[in-house]
């Protein structure tokens, strides 16, 4: 089972990199709404998410009351690709160390000590490592579109790139 997760991580890392490479250095503080993350914060979140989620998954449980969810702000766009590379390396190492038993062990999210939910670790990884990552990469594509920056291909074509033309 971990081999499938690793394969997906590898494939999606290839897809994610062009999105981060498209982030313009002069727009890192831009945000589409006052409640939204800045472009820089969102891009750094996308870059670092694999390692963050794997670190969280490596524990038996996490209490959300003890987690700082404030998005980090990068110093520059030059941090994005190295952050992605380091994040992927940590995520790969974590996933390679998992076996079926660890993947099926329960993982619990708490809030102030009260259980919010319990799922098998593999469900946590599917939901937060991958689905959450794709969600924020999708957000990043919208930010890029709003800034009139060509949106890279994730699955098939975009209005800017058509590999089938």
C-alpha positions as CSV (number, residue, x, y, z in Angstrom):
1,X,0.0,0.0,0.0
2,X,2.8,2.4,0.8
3,X,4.2,1.8,-2.8
4,X,1.0,3.3,-4.2
5,X,1.3,6.3,-2.0
6,X,4.9,6.8,-2.9
7,X,4.1,6.6,-6.6
8,X,1.3,9.1,-6.2
9,X,3.6,11.4,-4.3
10,X,6.2,11.2,-7.1
11,X,3.7,11.8,-9.9
12,X,2.1,14.8,-8.1
13,X,5.4,16.3,-7.2
14,X,6.1,16.5,-11.0
15,X,2.8,18.2,-11.5
16,X,3.2,20.6,-8.6
17,X,6.6,22.0,-9.4
18,X,5.5,24.1,-12.5
19,X,2.9,25.8,-10.4
20,X,5.5,26.9,-7.9
21,X,7.9,27.9,-10.6
22,X,5.1,30.1,-12.1
23,X,4.8,32.2,-8.9
24,X,6.1,35.7,-9.7
25,X,8.6,37.1,-7.2
26,X,7.1,40.5,-7.4
27,X,3.6,39.3,-6.4
28,X,4.3,37.3,-3.2
29,X,2.2,39.7,-1.1
30,X,-0.8,39.7,-3.4
31,X,-4.0,38.1,-2.1
32,X,-7.4,37.9,-3.8
33,X,-9.3,38.8,-0.6
34,X,-8.3,40.2,2.8
35,X,-9.2,36.8,4.4
36,X,-7.1,34.8,1.9
37,X,-3.5,33.8,2.3
38,X,-1.0,35.8,0.3
39,X,0.3,34.2,-2.9
40,X,3.6,33.6,-1.1
41,X,2.0,32.0,1.9
42,X,-0.2,29.8,-0.3
43,X,2.8,28.7,-2.5
44,X,4.9,28.0,0.6
45,X,2.1,26.0,2.0
46,X,1.8,23.9,-1.2
47,X,5.6,23.4,-1.2
48,X,5.8,22.3,2.4
49,X,2.6,20.4,2.8
50,X,3.9,16.8,2.2
51,X,6.5,17.0,5.0
52,X,4.0,18.7,7.4
53,X,1.3,16.2,6.9
54,X,3.7,13.2,7.2
55,X,5.2,14.7,10.4
56,X,1.6,14.9,11.7
57,X,0.8,11.4,10.6
58,X,3.9,10.0,12.3
59,X,2.3,10.7,15.7
60,X,-0.5,8.6,17.2
61,X,-2.7,11.7,17.5
62,X,-2.6,15.4,17.2
63,X,-4.4,18.0,19.3
64,X,-5.3,20.9,17.1
65,X,-5.3,23.2,20.1
66,X,-1.5,22.8,20.2
67,X,-0.9,23.4,16.5
68,X,-0.1,26.9,15.1
69,X,-2.0,27.1,11.8
70,X,-0.7,30.5,11.0
71,X,0.6,30.3,7.4
72,X,4.3,31.0,7.1
73,X,5.5,33.8,4.9
74,X,8.5,33.1,2.6
75,X,11.3,35.7,2.3
76,X,11.2,35.3,-1.5
77,X,10.0,33.1,-4.3
78,X,13.4,31.5,-4.4
79,X,12.4,29.5,-1.3
80,X,9.6,27.6,-3.0
81,X,11.4,25.0,-5.0
82,X,14.0,24.1,-2.3
83,X,11.1,23.9,0.2
84,X,9.3,21.5,-2.1
85,X,12.4,19.4,-2.6
86,X,13.1,19.1,1.1
87,X,9.4,18.4,1.8
88,X,9.2,15.7,-0.7
89,X,12.4,14.1,0.6
90,X,10.9,14.0,4.1
91,X,7.6,12.7,2.9
92,X,9.2,9.9,0.8
93,X,11.3,8.8,3.7
94,X,8.3,8.6,6.0
95,X,6.2,6.8,3.4
96,X,9.0,4.3,2.7
97,X,9.1,3.4,6.4
98,X,5.4,2.5,6.6
99,X,4.1,-1.1,6.4
100,X,0.5,-2.4,6.2
101,X,0.2,-2.5,10.0
102,X,1.3,1.1,10.5
103,X,-1.0,2.3,7.6
104,X,-4.0,0.6,9.2
105,X,-3.3,1.9,12.7
106,X,-5.8,4.4,14.0
107,X,-4.8,8.1,14.0
108,X,-6.8,10.6,16.0
109,X,-7.4,14.3,15.8
110,X,-8.3,16.0,19.0
111,X,-9.3,19.5,19.9
112,X,-8.5,20.5,23.5
113,X,-8.3,16.9,24.4
114,X,-11.6,15.9,23.0
115,X,-11.6,13.4,20.0
116,X,-12.7,15.1,16.8
117,X,-12.3,11.9,14.7
118,X,-10.3,8.7,14.4
119,X,-9.3,7.2,11.1
120,X,-6.8,4.6,9.8
121,X,-3.5,6.4,9.1
122,X,-3.8,5.6,5.4
123,X,-7.1,7.5,5.3
124,X,-5.4,10.5,6.9
125,X,-2.7,10.3,4.3
126,X,-5.2,10.1,1.4
127,X,-7.2,12.9,2.8
128,X,-4.6,15.4,4.0
129,X,-1.4,14.5,2.3
130,X,-3.0,14.2,-1.1
131,X,-6.5,15.7,-1.3
132,X,-5.5,18.6,0.8
133,X,-2.4,19.2,-1.3
134,X,-4.5,19.1,-4.5
135,X,-7.0,21.5,-3.1
136,X,-4.4,24.1,-2.3
137,X,-2.6,23.5,-5.7
138,X,-6.0,24.3,-7.3
139,X,-6.3,27.4,-5.2
140,X,-2.8,28.4,-6.5
141,X,-4.0,27.9,-10.1
142,X,-6.8,30.4,-9.4
143,X,-4.4,32.9,-7.9
144,X,-2.2,32.6,-11.0
145,X,-5.2,33.0,-13.3
146,X,-6.3,36.1,-11.4
147,X,-2.8,37.6,-11.9
148,X,-3.0,36.7,-15.6
149,X,-0.1,34.2,-15.3
150,X,-0.3,31.2,-17.5
151,X,-1.7,28.2,-15.5
152,X,0.4,25.1,-15.8
153,X,-1.1,21.7,-16.7
154,X,-2.2,19.5,-13.9
155,X,-4.4,17.0,-15.7
156,X,-4.8,17.5,-19.4
157,X,-5.0,21.0,-20.8
158,X,-5.5,24.5,-19.4
159,X,-6.6,27.6,-21.3
160,X,-2.9,28.4,-21.6
161,X,-1.4,25.0,-22.5
162,X,-2.8,22.2,-24.6
163,X,-0.5,19.2,-25.0
164,X,-3.0,17.6,-27.4
165,X,-3.1,20.4,-29.9
